Structures are given as C-alpha cells and as structure tokens.
Amino acid sequence: MNAGLTFTAPMPVDVYPQDSMAMTFAPLSLEEVYRLADDPANGAVVVMSGMVRNNTEGKAVVALEYQAYEPMAIRVFQQIAAEIRQQWPDATRVVIHHRTGKLTVGEISVLVAVGCPHRSEAFAACKYAIDTLKHNAPIWKKEHWADGSTSWVSIGACEQPGADC
C-alpha cells in the first residue's frame, strides 16, 4: 500500500481553538463545515467539497476506500492551518474534515472551508489547504473499479507532473 514511502512527524504547531480538524468514518456535512467556518469578521467563506467521481482517467470507478494514519493526519491539518495564518493572517477560521472507509460515487470524501474578511484571501487559502493536504497528509485511497479490480493510490502520486489528485 505505501511501500517505499516514509513520513516524518510534522513539527509542533500552534493550534487555533476556533479551527476544526477531523478524520471520521461518518458522512461529512456541508452545513456543519460552513457553520464551523463562519465568523462575524468574515466577508467570505469558501468551501471545497471533494467527492467520489465515477471515473479516473476514463476508467469506471464504483467506490473509493480511504485509510489514514489519523493522529498524524490531524497534525498535518493543524500545520496547514498554521501556514494559512502565516500567509493570510486575517483568516478567521480553517476547517478540514476528511472521511475514512469505503465511499460510493457521489459521496463527499473531504471538506475544506476557510473564512476570511475578503473573498480573494478565502479562495487562495482554501486552494492552498486542499492542495497541501493532498501532498502531505498520510491518507491513502483504494480505487474500486467497475471490472472488480482495485488499486491503491498513494499521496506521493499527487506530486507527479500532470497528476490531478
């Protein structure tokens, strides 16, 4: 599954009590994530919803199965929030929730939301969060193909040129 990949623990980071980081087997809620990112100082909340699609590179997909090293994944999420605060210091809230387990086509696998006073910051910070999560979090997905076969995709694959992870 993760042969050849090694991970180092993220450096200790400041944890912001207004943020929300979660790995869960339960379905994710757009409404809850939006509520957690909302703040009176916000002029924008940008939410990114990653879903299971029905194909990868033209090959029919019926489900994805996510596994994670959860304690380290949460630390990576916290590191992402800290980096957002360095680059966009006006960010009010960062929310990163990711599912584990087997998900079927159309189910939400990840929700990222960032609240900021201005929309351009919120869009940029949200994009940074999901892109960084895809490269750094110890989360793996197993693709279940329509022909009955399966294959694991490691996070390292997201670093390959042209990868659309």
Backbone bond lengths (Angstrom), bond angles and torsions (degrees), N, CA, C in turn:
res aa  C-N    CA-C-N  psi(-1)  N-CA   C-N-CA  omega(-1)  CA-C   N-CA-C  phi
1 M - - - 1.442 - - 1.512 110.23 -
2 N 1.326 118.41 -53.68 1.464 119.86 -179.05 1.518 111.14 -121.86
3 A 1.302 116.26 31.90 1.459 120.79 -178.65 1.518 110.68 -55.77
4 G 1.310 115.36 132.51 1.454 120.18 176.60 1.514 114.88 85.45
5 L 1.322 118.28 -8.51 1.463 120.26 179.57 1.518 109.39 -99.39
6 T 1.298 116.90 135.57 1.450 121.16 174.49 1.517 108.44 -123.23
7 F 1.293 116.08 148.99 1.454 121.55 -178.83 1.516 109.51 -124.89
8 T 1.297 115.53 142.29 1.448 120.06 172.67 1.518 107.49 -111.99
9 A 1.293 115.73 144.37 1.465 119.91 -179.08 1.524 110.24 -64.30
10 P 1.327 116.96 138.52 1.461 119.27 177.13 1.528 110.61 -63.55
11 M 1.299 115.00 153.70 1.459 120.35 176.76 1.522 109.30 -67.01
12 P 1.343 118.46 150.98 1.457 120.01 175.89 1.535 109.71 -56.84
13 V 1.318 115.23 139.86 1.465 120.10 -178.56 1.511 109.57 -132.37
14 D 1.324 114.47 161.90 1.448 119.50 172.15 1.520 108.54 -68.75
15 V 1.327 115.81 136.19 1.455 121.25 176.68 1.524 106.98 -106.10
16 Y 1.319 115.56 127.60 1.458 121.25 -177.63 1.525 108.89 -97.67
17 P 1.335 118.10 117.59 1.472 120.57 -173.95 1.525 113.80 -62.64
18 Q 1.323 118.31 -21.59 1.458 120.24 179.65 1.531 112.24 -80.39
19 D 1.335 117.72 -9.90 1.454 121.88 179.25 1.525 110.52 -86.49
20 S 1.328 115.65 164.30 1.463 120.83 178.63 1.519 109.15 -136.99
21 M 1.325 115.70 122.28 1.461 122.31 178.98 1.520 107.30 -124.33
22 A 1.332 116.87 133.64 1.462 118.72 -177.97 1.518 111.80 -153.64
23 M 1.318 114.70 142.99 1.456 123.75 165.43 1.522 103.73 -117.18
24 T 1.323 117.10 129.24 1.457 118.94 -174.68 1.520 111.47 -147.62
25 F 1.320 115.24 150.24 1.456 121.80 173.71 1.531 109.76 -82.88
26 A 1.326 116.48 -23.47 1.473 122.22 -176.40 1.527 111.35 -74.58
27 P 1.332 117.14 153.46 1.468 120.16 175.51 1.528 111.53 -56.52
28 L 1.333 115.23 147.74 1.460 121.56 179.62 1.526 110.13 -89.50
29 S 1.332 115.65 150.90 1.455 121.67 -177.61 1.525 111.07 -117.68
30 L 1.328 116.41 117.87 1.466 120.74 174.93 1.528 110.79 -58.33
31 E 1.332 116.57 -43.46 1.455 120.94 -178.28 1.524 111.41 -61.46
32 E 1.334 116.73 -43.67 1.469 120.00 -179.67 1.530 111.13 -65.16
33 V 1.326 116.60 -44.57 1.465 120.07 -178.57 1.524 110.57 -64.62
34 Y 1.317 117.19 -40.86 1.464 120.02 176.86 1.536 110.21 -61.43
35 R 1.340 116.02 -45.96 1.472 120.45 179.78 1.526 110.89 -59.69
36 L 1.330 117.07 -41.02 1.464 120.88 -179.90 1.521 112.47 -67.85
37 A 1.337 117.46 -27.27 1.471 121.49 179.99 1.521 112.11 -88.54
38 D 1.312 117.46 -14.04 1.462 121.23 -176.12 1.529 110.91 -72.60
39 D 1.316 115.54 145.29 1.459 122.68 -179.43 1.527 107.30 -159.56
40 P 1.336 118.57 144.49 1.463 119.85 179.80 1.530 114.53 -59.40
41 A 1.332 118.40 -22.29 1.464 121.45 179.75 1.531 112.71 -81.82
42 N 1.339 116.45 -9.67 1.459 119.85 -177.24 1.517 112.53 -73.23
43 G 1.322 114.97 138.24 1.451 121.38 165.25 1.516 108.84 -103.48
44 A 1.342 116.44 -11.53 1.465 121.75 -179.99 1.522 109.94 -156.32
45 V 1.315 114.19 144.65 1.464 122.64 167.04 1.521 105.15 -126.13
46 V 1.322 116.45 120.43 1.460 121.04 176.86 1.516 107.44 -106.30
47 V 1.336 115.04 128.50 1.459 121.98 179.95 1.524 108.63 -118.86
48 M 1.324 116.12 130.29 1.459 122.01 174.78 1.519 107.31 -111.71
49 S 1.319 115.10 126.20 1.452 121.75 179.79 1.524 109.13 -113.73
50 G 1.329 116.69 115.84 1.466 121.16 176.09 1.514 108.72 -96.43
51 M 1.330 116.00 129.35 1.460 121.12 -174.86 1.523 110.74 -125.45
52 V 1.315 115.35 160.63 1.457 121.65 175.00 1.530 107.29 -76.97
53 R 1.346 115.58 119.66 1.458 119.63 178.11 1.529 109.66 -96.49
54 N 1.321 116.13 166.38 1.460 121.10 -172.91 1.527 114.40 -85.76
55 N 1.343 117.88 2.27 1.459 119.21 178.67 1.518 110.33 -158.13
56 T 1.314 114.21 156.83 1.459 122.11 171.27 1.522 106.21 -132.95
57 E 1.323 114.70 118.82 1.461 121.10 -179.43 1.526 111.82 50.59
58 G 1.346 115.68 41.68 1.453 121.53 176.18 1.511 115.56 82.81
59 K 1.324 118.20 -2.03 1.469 122.00 179.88 1.531 108.25 -98.99
60 A 1.331 116.55 129.20 1.465 122.12 -174.97 1.528 112.12 -65.20
61 V 1.333 115.46 127.33 1.465 123.90 178.01 1.529 108.17 -110.48
62 V 1.343 116.95 136.23 1.465 120.30 176.66 1.525 112.04 -107.48
63 A 1.344 117.04 -22.45 1.464 120.36 -179.41 1.529 109.48 -165.57
64 L 1.325 114.62 161.31 1.461 122.52 170.80 1.512 107.21 -125.59
65 E 1.312 115.27 145.16 1.462 121.01 176.69 1.517 108.01 -121.96
66 Y 1.336 116.06 121.30 1.462 121.13 -177.45 1.514 110.43 -104.34
67 Q 1.339 115.13 135.96 1.456 122.63 170.68 1.518 107.25 -127.97
68 A 1.324 115.57 151.19 1.461 119.64 -177.64 1.519 110.21 -149.13
69 Y 1.311 114.42 153.80 1.463 121.11 166.28 1.522 103.41 -90.08
70 E 1.333 115.68 90.55 1.462 121.77 -166.01 1.533 115.94 -59.59
71 P 1.344 120.03 -46.46 1.474 117.51 -179.31 1.530 112.32 -59.65
72 M 1.324 116.41 -40.53 1.458 119.40 -179.90 1.530 110.51 -72.17
73 A 1.322 117.69 -36.57 1.461 120.53 178.20 1.531 110.42 -60.30
74 I 1.309 116.98 -43.22 1.473 120.04 178.41 1.525 110.13 -62.20
75 R 1.321 117.37 -40.97 1.473 120.10 177.49 1.536 110.86 -62.99
76 V 1.321 116.99 -39.68 1.463 120.21 176.70 1.525 109.70 -63.25
77 F 1.327 117.72 -42.20 1.466 120.81 177.89 1.533 110.11 -60.22
78 Q 1.341 116.43 -43.01 1.466 120.36 178.44 1.522 111.40 -63.86
79 Q 1.323 116.74 -38.13 1.467 121.54 177.30 1.528 109.73 -63.01
80 I 1.319 116.86 -42.59 1.465 121.07 177.64 1.521 110.19 -59.60
81 A 1.326 117.39 -44.45 1.471 120.80 178.79 1.525 110.78 -61.64
82 A 1.324 117.01 -41.16 1.469 120.46 179.02 1.530 110.46 -64.53
83 E 1.325 116.81 -40.32 1.466 120.25 178.80 1.525 110.94 -67.00
84 I 1.327 116.57 -36.34 1.470 120.09 175.76 1.523 109.47 -61.07
85 R 1.313 116.56 -43.20 1.469 120.07 -178.88 1.532 111.61 -65.74
86 Q 1.322 117.33 -29.31 1.466 120.26 176.70 1.524 110.61 -71.71
87 Q 1.331 116.15 -42.89 1.463 120.48 -175.85 1.525 113.12 -83.70
88 W 1.333 116.85 -33.83 1.466 122.34 179.34 1.532 107.49 -128.35
89 P 1.331 117.92 78.57 1.467 121.35 -171.53 1.533 114.41 -63.17
90 D 1.329 117.88 -16.62 1.467 119.48 178.28 1.518 113.34 -84.58
91 A 1.338 118.35 -3.88 1.466 120.60 178.55 1.521 109.24 -56.55
92 T 1.320 115.83 132.71 1.470 120.01 -177.02 1.517 112.61 -95.39
93 R 1.325 116.27 -39.43 1.464 121.16 -176.47 1.523 110.04 -144.25
94 V 1.327 115.69 143.62 1.466 122.49 173.54 1.525 106.60 -129.14
95 V 1.319 115.54 128.91 1.463 121.52 -179.98 1.527 107.85 -127.07
96 I 1.333 116.05 126.10 1.461 121.33 176.60 1.530 107.37 -134.23
97 H 1.322 115.96 113.97 1.463 121.97 178.22 1.529 108.07 -125.52
98 H 1.324 116.86 133.16 1.464 121.99 -178.69 1.516 109.45 -133.41
99 R 1.297 116.24 143.10 1.464 121.50 178.63 1.514 111.69 -91.83
100 T 1.322 114.37 158.44 1.452 123.06 168.05 1.522 106.63 -125.51
101 G 1.321 115.29 167.07 1.455 120.04 -179.98 1.513 111.57 96.81
102 K 1.337 115.43 -172.39 1.460 121.93 -176.65 1.527 110.03 -92.18
103 L 1.334 115.63 125.21 1.463 122.47 -179.33 1.518 109.21 -120.13
104 T 1.312 116.52 142.31 1.458 121.13 178.83 1.525 110.36 -96.76
105 V 1.318 115.40 169.55 1.464 122.03 -178.70 1.534 109.73 -53.69
106 G 1.342 114.98 131.15 1.464 121.52 178.79 1.519 114.22 96.51
107 E 1.327 118.08 -17.33 1.462 119.76 179.71 1.526 110.27 -76.49
108 I 1.328 115.65 148.28 1.465 122.21 179.18 1.527 109.03 -81.84
109 S 1.342 115.37 127.16 1.466 119.95 179.03 1.522 112.34 -100.74
110 V 1.332 117.47 -28.25 1.460 120.81 -178.40 1.526 109.46 -149.15
111 L 1.313 114.96 141.33 1.461 122.07 172.85 1.521 108.53 -128.76
112 V 1.312 115.76 129.10 1.457 122.43 175.92 1.521 106.82 -126.19
113 A 1.319 116.74 131.03 1.461 121.01 177.88 1.518 109.30 -136.65
114 V 1.325 115.60 139.45 1.459 121.30 177.65 1.523 108.16 -133.85
115 G 1.322 114.89 129.34 1.455 120.87 175.25 1.516 110.26 -104.21
116 C 1.337 115.89 135.15 1.467 122.46 -178.99 1.532 108.66 -147.12
117 P 1.330 117.29 160.72 1.456 119.90 174.93 1.528 113.57 -63.84
118 H 1.340 117.90 -27.43 1.463 121.28 -175.73 1.521 110.66 -128.57
119 R 1.332 116.54 145.01 1.461 121.14 -175.05 1.529 113.64 -64.61
120 S 1.330 117.67 -37.28 1.469 118.32 -177.41 1.531 110.60 -62.63
121 E 1.330 116.96 -40.32 1.468 120.46 177.10 1.526 110.91 -65.25
122 A 1.330 116.18 -43.15 1.465 120.53 -178.26 1.525 110.90 -62.79
123 F 1.348 117.64 -44.02 1.466 120.55 177.60 1.522 110.89 -62.48
124 A 1.320 117.33 -48.03 1.461 121.08 -177.12 1.530 111.01 -63.76
125 A 1.323 117.48 -43.37 1.462 121.12 -178.88 1.527 111.21 -67.20
126 C 1.324 117.59 -38.75 1.461 120.85 178.78 1.526 110.35 -65.51
127 K 1.325 117.43 -43.73 1.463 121.67 177.43 1.529 110.06 -61.39
128 Y 1.316 116.88 -43.91 1.462 120.97 178.13 1.532 109.87 -58.92
129 A 1.329 116.56 -44.44 1.465 120.57 -177.18 1.522 112.00 -60.89
130 I 1.330 117.69 -49.70 1.466 118.82 -177.11 1.520 111.19 -70.15
131 D 1.319 117.60 -39.43 1.469 119.48 179.05 1.525 111.24 -63.56
132 T 1.316 117.35 -42.31 1.462 121.68 -179.45 1.522 110.80 -69.31
133 L 1.321 117.09 -41.22 1.463 121.27 176.68 1.520 110.28 -56.96
134 K 1.320 117.30 -46.39 1.471 121.46 -177.73 1.528 111.99 -61.03
135 H 1.319 117.10 -31.08 1.461 120.59 -178.67 1.526 113.56 -89.63
136 N 1.340 117.93 -30.20 1.460 120.12 -168.19 1.522 116.09 -110.77
137 A 1.320 118.58 -24.72 1.468 119.59 -174.11 1.526 111.32 -78.12
138 P 1.336 116.98 139.65 1.464 120.72 178.56 1.530 110.64 -78.91
139 I 1.326 114.10 73.14 1.465 122.55 -179.30 1.532 106.61 -128.21
140 W 1.326 115.20 133.18 1.458 120.72 179.62 1.508 109.05 -122.94
141 K 1.328 115.81 149.19 1.461 118.49 175.83 1.516 110.19 -126.58
142 K 1.307 113.49 141.84 1.456 121.90 176.73 1.526 106.52 -108.21
143 E 1.321 115.61 120.85 1.459 119.83 179.13 1.526 108.76 -87.83
144 H 1.326 115.41 130.44 1.459 122.31 176.51 1.522 106.84 -104.23
145 W 1.334 115.46 114.26 1.456 121.67 -174.74 1.530 110.93 -89.02
146 A 1.320 115.95 155.60 1.468 122.31 -179.54 1.527 112.02 -60.60
147 D 1.332 117.74 -26.71 1.473 120.58 -179.88 1.530 112.76 -81.35
148 G 1.348 116.94 3.22 1.464 121.51 178.42 1.515 114.52 94.37
149 S 1.324 117.89 -10.80 1.466 120.48 179.02 1.524 110.10 -82.87
150 T 1.329 115.49 166.75 1.466 121.91 178.62 1.518 109.01 -138.26
151 S 1.325 115.24 158.21 1.466 120.23 172.65 1.515 109.15 -152.97
152 W 1.335 115.42 142.93 1.453 121.98 178.12 1.518 109.87 -87.34
153 V 1.314 115.42 142.46 1.464 121.95 174.59 1.521 106.28 -118.44
154 S 1.323 116.53 121.57 1.458 119.78 179.14 1.518 110.21 -89.93
155 I 1.319 116.94 159.77 1.450 119.16 178.95 1.522 111.30 -64.68
156 G 1.333 117.82 -25.19 1.448 120.85 177.98 1.519 112.48 -60.52
157 A 1.341 116.56 -26.72 1.462 120.52 178.64 1.516 111.03 -63.99
158 C 1.305 118.00 -25.10 1.459 121.76 -179.75 1.529 111.90 -70.54
159 E 1.312 116.38 -14.40 1.464 120.18 -179.33 1.515 112.80 -92.00
160 Q 1.336 116.73 -2.14 1.462 120.23 -179.28 1.528 109.42 -78.57
161 P 1.327 118.10 143.04 1.471 120.91 178.10 1.530 109.95 -56.65
162 G 1.313 116.00 133.10 1.456 121.62 177.11 1.529 113.86 83.80
163 A 1.329 118.34 -2.52 1.462 120.20 179.56 1.510 110.13 -69.38
164 D 1.321 115.72 137.19 1.464 121.24 178.92 1.519 107.80 -118.12
165 C 1.310 116.80 70.74 1.450 122.33 -173.65 1.514 113.08 -85.61
